[in-house]
Amino acid sequence: MVLGTPLPTLEPVFYSGLRELESNVEYSQDIYSYLRDRELKFRPEANYMEKQPDIASSMRTVLVDWLVEVADEYKWHAETLFLAVSYVDRFLSSKSVWRNKLQLVGTALLFIAA
């Protein structure tokens, strides 16, 4: 992806499971609360890139650009890409990665997200 290239506009995607969840008022608030708690518990640390001994923020940027190109090439949903980037951030927050393994980590997490 070339810097300055405009990104396509993404359309919202609605899943039938989400509609079913919203229609089930009895449990929906509990489910949303649970999911929000899990999101807060497992979010990446704010300064996780400072703890990486061999990679810099610019390398993460290159990896994310490459993931965008791969997702675009294979026509994957935008949500798959967003989930993969979230997985990358969470993984880098918890593990040290050597620069020669960064693309492998990104590839594995992209396929897990798919």
N, C-alpha and C positions, 0 to 999 in steps of 0.2 A: 504494500500500500504506500503510495506516495503522499507525503505530507501536503496538506492543502487540498487534497482530493475530497470533494464533498461525499458524505456517506448517504446511502439511500434512506428515505424516510421509512421507519418501521411502523407497521400497523399493529394495533393491540391484538393479542390472541386470547381468546376465552376458551376455557376447557369445560367440558360438560361436568366434570367433577367439581369444579369451582361453583358452578350454578347449583349443583346438588347440595354442596356444603352451605351455601348461602340460604337455600330454601329450608334447611334443617336447623331452625333457630335454636332448638334445644341444645345442640352440641357445637354449633359453629363458633360461639364465643370461646368455649373451652379449647377447641382445636386451634383457633387463631392465637390464643394466649400461649398454648404449648409451643407452637411453631415460632412465635416471637421469642420466647425464652430460649429455645434451642439456637436460634439465630444469634442472640446476644452471647450465649455461652461459647459458641464456636467461631465467632468472627475473628479475623486476623488481628494481631497486635498492630498498633498504630506505627511503630518504628521497626517493623520486622526486617526491612531491607538493611538497616544499619547493623544487624546481627549476622548478616551473610558475609562469610570471610572471603569468598572468591567471586561474587557477582555484585554488580551495581544496579541501581535503579534503571539506568539506560538499557541494560541487558534485559530486564523485565519488560521494558517498553518494546524492544525489538521482538521479544517472544510473543507478546500480546498482538502486535501487528501481524506477525506470522500466523498466529491462531485465527485472526480475522480473515486473512487470505485463504487459509485452508477451509474454514467454515463457508466462505463465499464460494470457493471452487466446488465444494461438494453440496452446495445448496442446503446447508443445515439451518434449522430454525435459529433465530437470534437468541432464544432462551438457552439453547445448547452452548452457544459461545459464552453467554453471560455466566452460566453455571461453571463452565471450564475455567474462566478467569477467576471466579470465586474460589474454585478448588486450588488453582495455582497459588493464589494469595494465602489461603489457609495452610497449604503445604509448606510454602516458604516461611510462614510464620512459625512453624513447628520443627522444621528440619533444615539443616545446612545442606546446600547443593553446590557442587563444583560446576564451573562454567561449562565444561565439556558434557555435562549431563542435563543441563537446563532444558534443552529442546526435547530430550527424551522424556523428562518429567512433564513438560507441556503437552506432548503428544499423548502420553498415557492418560493424563487427566482429561484431555479433550475427548478421547474415546470412552472414558468412564462417563463423562457427561452426556455423551450421545446415547 
